[in-house]
């Protein structure tokens, strides 16, 4: 969708002008405001429509033959420096727009698989978009600085619009670069603040994951995530309690209640119980929000996404005002519950204040960080759990491997009332000493990383990829992580979840997981160290859940993995899945 976003931003004025002109002309003709000459009434309706259809067919066939011949000539060219061939298309000017809208994923994968080399060019509303898949070409492109291909203008504008700042501010204003530049995110989501944030999340995990399920039938007695996930408690054989719940919503609320307080302080979650549902709704319509299409346009999703974003921005603006009151030493009695501001939030607020950013810009910047981390962790944990529990025996193998680093013990029952298990998590051990768990994460990234990099060519240049490849001024250069990661040229059974493909175990050496050629970095929506932080938190949450709980499919037939839904960072599922959760028998305190 990032490609269409770039096309829309480039052709927005033209598209709206054409739309208004055609609409106005149609209304004028239907109301007879414009008289139709008698000479135009010669043909009867069937003849007129037949002429239109025949003309359209001739134009489309001619365009397809011409573009196909051009593609053939480009592929067979022996020129020393050649452009990436344009895939044949049917419709003049619009090119591949309709194929893109009909089925973006299947169309792009077909174009990738049928290209003579791994790179191809699309024609979209008169603009050339080169899609690069070759690892050597991607590496060569990454070495080109912004004087050749620039992503700042488009990415900055798209971020501004997506996170509610609007598109009217000039690129060089104090608000936009301060709030949405890569330099801002690199400063705020940096290693020192990440290292401070992780222990806070781990502390919340140790408290919330062991008591995740209350097995209460009354909604009043359930936790917020149980209520949101429509959890039902049932008693099984041997008085064992089970909770039937919606997995995605459960993870969204549970992970959000552990992550968000570490980013913004606990007050925001307490005052805004619908926070994570609104973040989900905002993401569901993210690309419509990023397009900047007005709310009054009758497109499903725009009103819902706009309302969710407004609620989020209003709450974050209020939080920013509370921070200003606290930091200025004013009377904080009204803001007492909002006074525990984490360092990352404070650094972001101060950086934006130093850049004279408006209150709206500060709220928008905080929303971008809050969304990016919650979205990444939610979807990563969901896919990891779904694949781990759907493959027979994999959950037990992961649990056994992670046992020394995600350890759950049952404290003694001294007073007749069972206490929740004690959870001990070593996040460094999980990320460095658990090759199977790490390989599951790598395979999840390979299958579901949806990140796109979009750069506009500012001047002609060439890169070396087996041969010299030419890029021309005005083109867009696109890199899709998913297109490369799901290519059968690099991965056998590319659409299948197979974590063992990443594990190498040489004789006499400890097994380890290696990325290989998997693209797992970059993308226009990737903010600073967000994905690195999401990696650590996802592994910790998954390992902890498996240590304390048995998560099983509802049916003996197993769990059916849902289809993916496009998202800016990590693809989400098109539907939720219902699972059955019970507490593991941990035995006495010295066992796990």
Secondary structure as GFF3:
##gff-version 3
##sequence-region A 1 592
A	DSSP	alpha_helix	2	30	.	.	.	ID=ss1
A	DSSP	three_ten_helix	38	41	.	.	.	ID=ss2
A	DSSP	alpha_helix	45	76	.	.	.	ID=ss3
A	DSSP	beta_strand	81	83	.	.	.	ID=ss4
A	DSSP	alpha_helix	97	102	.	.	.	ID=ss5
A	DSSP	alpha_helix	104	114	.	.	.	ID=ss6
A	DSSP	beta_strand	120	124	.	.	.	ID=ss7
A	DSSP	beta_strand	127	132	.	.	.	ID=ss8
A	DSSP	alpha_helix	135	142	.	.	.	ID=ss9
A	DSSP	beta_strand	149	150	.	.	.	ID=ss10
A	DSSP	alpha_helix	152	162	.	.	.	ID=ss11
A	DSSP	alpha_helix	174	180	.	.	.	ID=ss12
A	DSSP	alpha_helix	182	188	.	.	.	ID=ss13
A	DSSP	alpha_helix	191	208	.	.	.	ID=ss14
A	DSSP	three_ten_helix	219	221	.	.	.	ID=ss15
A	DSSP	alpha_helix	224	228	.	.	.	ID=ss16
A	DSSP	beta_strand	232	235	.	.	.	ID=ss17
A	DSSP	three_ten_helix	237	239	.	.	.	ID=ss18
A	DSSP	beta_strand	241	246	.	.	.	ID=ss19
A	DSSP	alpha_helix	247	264	.	.	.	ID=ss20
A	DSSP	alpha_helix	266	271	.	.	.	ID=ss21
A	DSSP	alpha_helix	275	284	.	.	.	ID=ss22
A	DSSP	alpha_helix	286	291	.	.	.	ID=ss23
A	DSSP	alpha_helix	302	327	.	.	.	ID=ss24
A	DSSP	three_ten_helix	336	338	.	.	.	ID=ss25
A	DSSP	alpha_helix	343	354	.	.	.	ID=ss26
A	DSSP	alpha_helix	359	390	.	.	.	ID=ss27
A	DSSP	alpha_helix	394	402	.	.	.	ID=ss28
A	DSSP	beta_strand	406	409	.	.	.	ID=ss29
A	DSSP	beta_strand	422	425	.	.	.	ID=ss30
A	DSSP	alpha_helix	427	432	.	.	.	ID=ss31
A	DSSP	alpha_helix	435	448	.	.	.	ID=ss32
A	DSSP	beta_strand	452	457	.	.	.	ID=ss33
A	DSSP	beta_strand	461	464	.	.	.	ID=ss34
A	DSSP	beta_strand	468	471	.	.	.	ID=ss35
A	DSSP	beta_strand	476	480	.	.	.	ID=ss36
A	DSSP	alpha_helix	481	485	.	.	.	ID=ss37
A	DSSP	three_ten_helix	499	502	.	.	.	ID=ss38
A	DSSP	beta_strand	503	504	.	.	.	ID=ss39
A	DSSP	beta_strand	512	513	.	.	.	ID=ss40
A	DSSP	alpha_helix	530	548	.	.	.	ID=ss41
A	DSSP	beta_strand	549	553	.	.	.	ID=ss42
A	DSSP	beta_strand	564	565	.	.	.	ID=ss43
A	DSSP	beta_strand	572	573	.	.	.	ID=ss44
A	DSSP	beta_strand	578	583	.	.	.	ID=ss45
###
